[in-house]
Amino acid sequence: MALHDASVFTIRDANPADFDTITRIYAHYVLHALATFEETPPSVDEMRARHASITGAGLPYLVAETHGAVVGYTYATAYRPRSAYRHTIEDSVYIADGFGGRGLGLALLTALIERCDAGPWRQLVAVIGNSGNAGSIALHARLGFEHVGVLRKVGYKHGQWVDTVLMQRSLGEDKALIPQR
């Protein structure tokens, strides 16, 4: 299935029927890449439970679909569990194997940022597994994320030490004011 431009796919909220495909997409990254530090692919039930937790907290979880097939997904989660972090969230973006480099990540992350801009959050953080993940780093930079640091050799996966790149962007205009809660 060829994806040539953004006009051939739609972005929508994920639903329970999407999770067989979402689980397969994520399993590829778990087994063959350094983008996630998970080493054992989670089950479909676990992925559904994660979705329920994310959306139950009012955070967005989106998929990109073309010709009836899910080919990528993105979501935001709480950055850290401590209450003072409640205005900061973290993004994740995963694209089906073979669909990278075609604008899908850009469209997904743009849609996620738009959703997050409309919410109560002030900062969006990208915690990018693998400092060699040039595609994800470039994608985030293109959408206004600033490089704020690198955690060196904090993960060990596929027989190698792996860095984590930290990037960050502000959300929404006029959100620098003191929050109500």
C-alpha positions as CSV (number, residue, x, y, z in Angstrom):
1,M,0.0,0.0,0.0
2,A,1.6,3.2,-1.1
3,L,1.2,6.5,0.8
4,H,2.3,9.4,-1.3
5,D,0.8,12.5,0.4
6,A,-1.3,13.6,3.3
7,S,-4.4,13.7,1.2
8,V,-4.8,9.9,1.2
9,F,-5.1,9.5,4.9
10,T,-7.3,10.7,7.7
11,I,-6.5,11.3,11.4
12,R,-9.1,10.4,14.0
13,D,-9.4,9.3,17.6
14,A,-8.3,5.7,18.2
15,N,-11.0,3.2,19.0
16,P,-10.9,-0.3,20.5
17,A,-11.0,-1.9,17.0
18,D,-7.7,-0.3,16.1
19,F,-5.6,-2.1,18.7
20,D,-4.7,-5.3,16.8
21,T,-2.9,-3.0,14.3
22,I,-1.6,-0.5,16.9
23,T,-0.1,-3.5,18.8
24,R,1.6,-4.8,15.6
25,I,3.0,-1.4,14.8
26,Y,4.4,-0.9,18.3
27,A,5.7,-4.5,18.4
28,H,7.9,-3.7,15.4
29,Y,9.6,-0.9,17.4
30,V,9.9,-3.0,20.5
31,L,11.6,-5.8,18.7
32,H,13.6,-4.0,16.0
33,A,14.3,-0.4,17.0
34,L,15.6,1.8,19.8
35,A,12.7,4.3,19.7
36,T,11.1,2.6,22.8
37,F,13.0,1.1,25.7
38,E,10.4,-1.6,26.1
39,E,11.9,-5.0,25.3
40,T,8.9,-7.3,25.3
41,P,5.9,-6.4,23.1
42,P,2.8,-5.8,25.1
43,S,-0.4,-7.7,24.4
44,V,-3.4,-6.2,22.6
45,D,-5.2,-6.2,26.0
46,E,-2.3,-4.2,27.6
47,M,-2.4,-1.7,24.7
48,R,-6.1,-1.3,25.1
49,A,-5.6,-0.8,28.9
50,R,-3.0,1.9,28.2
51,H,-5.4,3.6,25.7
52,A,-8.1,3.6,28.4
53,S,-5.8,5.1,30.9
54,I,-4.6,7.8,28.5
55,T,-8.0,8.8,27.3
56,G,-9.5,8.4,30.7
57,A,-7.2,11.2,31.9
58,G,-8.5,13.4,29.1
59,L,-5.4,13.1,26.9
60,P,-5.6,12.5,23.1
61,Y,-4.8,9.2,21.4
62,L,-5.0,9.5,17.6
63,V,-4.5,7.2,14.6
64,A,-3.8,7.8,10.9
65,E,-5.8,5.7,8.5
66,T,-5.6,5.1,4.8
67,H,-7.9,2.9,2.8
68,G,-9.4,1.6,6.0
69,A,-6.1,0.6,7.5
70,V,-4.3,2.2,10.5
71,V,-0.8,3.1,9.5
72,G,0.4,5.2,12.4
73,Y,-0.6,6.5,15.8
74,T,0.2,9.2,18.3
75,Y,-0.8,10.0,21.9
76,A,0.1,12.2,24.8
77,T,0.7,11.0,28.4
78,A,1.5,12.6,31.7
79,Y,5.2,13.6,31.7
80,R,5.7,12.5,35.3
81,P,3.4,11.3,38.1
82,R,4.2,14.0,40.6
83,S,1.5,16.7,40.9
84,A,3.6,19.7,40.1
85,Y,4.2,18.2,36.6
86,R,0.4,18.2,35.9
87,H,0.7,20.9,33.2
88,T,3.4,19.0,31.3
89,I,2.8,16.1,28.9
90,E,4.9,13.8,26.7
91,D,4.2,12.8,23.1
92,S,4.7,9.5,21.4
93,V,4.5,8.8,17.6
94,Y,4.7,5.5,15.8
95,I,4.5,4.8,12.1
96,A,3.9,1.4,10.5
97,D,7.0,-0.2,9.0
98,G,7.3,1.0,5.4
99,F,5.3,4.2,5.9
100,G,8.1,6.5,7.2
101,G,9.3,9.5,5.4
102,R,6.0,10.3,3.7
103,G,4.6,13.1,5.9
104,L,2.6,10.8,8.2
105,G,4.5,11.6,11.3
106,L,4.3,15.3,10.6
107,A,0.5,15.1,10.1
108,L,0.0,12.9,13.3
109,L,2.2,15.1,15.5
110,T,0.6,18.3,14.1
111,A,-2.8,17.0,15.0
112,L,-1.7,15.9,18.4
113,I,-0.2,19.4,19.1
114,E,-3.5,21.0,18.0
115,R,-5.4,18.8,20.5
116,C,-2.9,19.5,23.3
117,D,-2.9,23.2,22.6
118,A,-6.7,23.2,23.2
119,G,-6.2,21.5,26.6
120,P,-5.0,22.7,30.0
121,W,-1.4,21.8,29.4
122,R,1.5,24.2,29.1
123,Q,4.5,22.1,27.9
124,L,4.9,19.2,25.6
125,V,8.0,17.1,26.0
126,A,9.5,14.6,23.6
127,V,11.6,11.8,25.2
128,I,13.2,10.3,22.1
129,G,14.9,6.9,22.4
130,N,18.2,6.8,20.6
131,S,20.2,10.0,19.9
132,G,20.7,8.6,16.4
133,N,16.9,8.8,15.7
134,A,17.4,11.6,13.2
135,G,13.9,11.3,11.8
136,S,12.1,11.9,15.1
137,I,14.5,14.6,16.1
138,A,14.0,16.5,12.8
139,L,10.2,16.0,13.0
140,H,10.0,17.5,16.5
141,A,12.4,20.4,15.6
142,R,10.2,21.1,12.5
143,L,7.2,21.5,14.8
144,G,8.9,23.9,17.2
145,F,10.4,21.6,19.8
146,E,13.8,22.8,21.2
147,H,16.6,20.4,22.0
148,V,16.9,20.6,25.8
149,G,19.2,17.8,26.6
150,V,20.6,14.3,26.2
151,L,20.6,11.6,28.8
152,R,23.7,9.5,27.9
153,K,23.6,5.7,28.0
154,V,20.4,5.5,30.1
155,G,19.0,2.4,28.3
156,Y,20.5,-0.9,27.3
157,K,18.8,-2.6,24.4
158,H,19.8,-4.8,21.5
159,G,23.3,-5.2,22.9
160,Q,24.1,-1.5,23.1
161,W,23.8,1.5,25.4
162,V,21.2,3.9,24.2
163,D,20.9,7.7,24.8
164,T,17.6,9.6,25.3
165,V,17.1,13.0,23.6
166,L,14.9,15.5,25.4
167,M,13.0,18.1,23.3
168,Q,10.3,20.5,24.5
169,R,7.8,23.1,23.2
170,S,5.3,25.3,24.8
171,L,1.6,24.8,24.2
172,G,-1.0,27.4,23.4
173,E,-0.8,31.1,23.5
174,D,-1.1,33.0,26.8
175,K,-0.6,29.9,28.8
176,A,2.5,31.2,30.6
177,L,0.1,32.7,33.2
178,I,-0.2,31.1,36.6
179,P,-2.6,28.1,36.3
180,Q,-5.8,28.1,38.3
181,R,-5.0,24.7,39.9
